[in-house]
């Protein structure tokens, strides 16, 4: 879906040239959309920028660097950036992708513990809905 590394910059009045590299958690679109809804209903701004890959059927959540080392959520992958990256701006960083939640409308990165809980809840909701068919 997306190149392994992504650089982001904060525009909160600090030095605009400072960059932070994020890891990327990729999940199936259905589970990702449920997780975004869960995160947006939660307290505060719990969800950072999210990419949608139309062709691949996945969503990508930006998470803090180092998340990939301990990521173990079934049905998802977390790609470590190793300091490589693309600059996040209003344009999607990869052709064929689009922002579901663009930078500037979302926090810099999604907290991995919060994302883990939301993905688990989303999986349970999907399982329950599918069992009712």
C-alpha positions as CSV (number, residue, x, y, z in Angstrom):
1,X,0.0,0.0,0.0
2,X,2.5,2.6,1.2
3,X,6.2,2.9,1.2
4,X,7.6,1.7,4.5
5,X,8.7,5.1,5.9
6,X,6.9,8.3,6.2
7,X,8.1,11.6,7.6
8,X,5.8,14.1,9.1
9,X,6.2,17.6,10.3
10,X,4.3,19.4,13.0
11,X,2.9,22.8,12.2
12,X,2.2,24.0,15.8
13,X,4.4,27.0,15.7
14,X,7.5,25.0,16.2
15,X,10.4,24.8,13.7
16,X,8.6,23.7,10.5
17,X,11.8,22.0,9.3
18,X,11.7,19.5,12.2
19,X,10.5,16.0,11.1
20,X,9.3,13.0,12.9
21,X,9.3,9.6,11.2
22,X,6.3,7.4,11.8
23,X,5.7,3.6,11.5
24,X,2.7,2.5,9.5
25,X,0.0,0.0,10.7
26,X,-1.9,-1.5,7.7
27,X,-5.3,-3.2,8.2
28,X,-8.1,-4.3,5.9
29,X,-10.4,-1.4,5.0
30,X,-13.5,-2.7,6.7
31,X,-11.7,-3.2,10.1
32,X,-9.9,0.1,9.6
33,X,-13.0,2.1,9.0
34,X,-14.6,0.6,12.1
35,X,-11.5,1.4,14.1
36,X,-11.6,5.0,12.8
37,X,-15.2,5.3,13.9
38,X,-14.3,3.9,17.4
39,X,-11.4,6.2,17.7
40,X,-13.3,9.3,16.7
41,X,-16.1,8.5,19.2
42,X,-13.5,8.2,22.0
43,X,-12.3,11.0,24.2
44,X,-10.0,13.5,22.6
45,X,-8.3,13.4,19.3
46,X,-7.3,9.7,19.3
47,X,-6.6,9.2,15.6
48,X,-3.8,10.6,13.5
49,X,-3.5,10.7,9.7
50,X,-5.0,7.7,7.9
51,X,-4.3,6.6,4.3
52,X,-6.7,4.6,2.2
53,X,-5.5,2.5,-0.7
54,X,-8.4,2.1,-3.1
55,X,-6.8,-0.7,-5.1
56,X,-5.4,-2.7,-2.2
57,X,-8.4,-2.5,0.1
58,X,-6.4,-1.3,3.1
59,X,-6.1,1.6,5.5
60,X,-2.8,2.8,6.9
61,X,-2.6,4.4,10.4
62,X,0.5,6.5,11.2
63,X,1.9,5.4,14.6
64,X,5.0,6.6,16.5
65,X,8.4,5.3,15.5
66,X,9.4,2.1,17.2
67,X,5.8,0.7,17.2
68,X,6.7,-2.0,14.7
69,X,9.1,-3.7,17.1
70,X,6.3,-4.8,19.5
71,X,3.3,-4.9,17.1
72,X,1.5,-8.2,17.3
73,X,-2.2,-7.6,16.3
74,X,-3.5,-10.4,14.1
75,X,-4.8,-9.4,10.7
76,X,-2.6,-6.3,10.6
77,X,1.0,-5.4,9.8
78,X,3.2,-2.6,11.2
79,X,6.0,-1.5,8.9
80,X,9.1,0.0,10.5
81,X,10.5,3.1,8.8
82,X,14.2,2.8,9.7
83,X,14.4,6.6,9.2
84,X,13.3,6.5,5.6
85,X,10.2,8.4,4.6
86,X,8.0,10.5,2.5
87,X,7.0,14.0,3.6
88,X,3.4,14.2,4.6
89,X,1.5,17.1,2.9
90,X,-2.1,17.6,1.7
91,X,-1.3,15.4,-1.4
92,X,-1.3,11.7,-0.8
93,X,2.3,10.4,-0.6
94,X,1.8,7.4,-2.9
95,X,0.0,7.3,-6.2
96,X,-3.2,5.3,-5.9
97,X,-3.7,6.2,-2.3
98,X,-5.8,9.0,-0.7
99,X,-6.1,10.5,2.7
100,X,-9.1,9.3,4.8
101,X,-7.9,11.7,7.5
102,X,-5.2,14.0,6.1
103,X,-2.4,15.6,8.1
104,X,-3.5,18.8,9.7
105,X,-7.0,17.4,10.3
106,X,-5.6,14.8,12.7
107,X,-3.0,14.4,15.3
108,X,0.5,13.6,14.2
109,X,0.3,9.8,15.0
110,X,-2.2,7.4,16.5
111,X,-1.3,6.0,19.9
112,X,-0.5,2.3,19.3
113,X,-2.2,1.1,22.6
114,X,-5.4,3.0,21.7
115,X,-5.2,1.7,18.1
116,X,-4.7,-1.9,19.3
117,X,-7.9,-1.6,21.5
118,X,-9.9,0.0,18.6
119,X,-8.8,-2.7,16.1
120,X,-9.8,-5.5,18.6
121,X,-13.2,-3.9,19.2
122,X,-13.6,-3.4,15.4
123,X,-12.8,-7.1,14.8
124,X,-15.4,-8.2,17.4
125,X,-18.1,-5.9,15.9
126,X,-17.4,-7.3,12.4
127,X,-17.5,-10.8,13.7
128,X,-20.8,-10.2,15.5
129,X,-22.3,-8.5,12.4
130,X,-21.2,-11.3,10.1
131,X,-22.6,-14.0,12.4
132,X,-26.1,-12.4,12.2
133,X,-26.3,-13.0,8.4
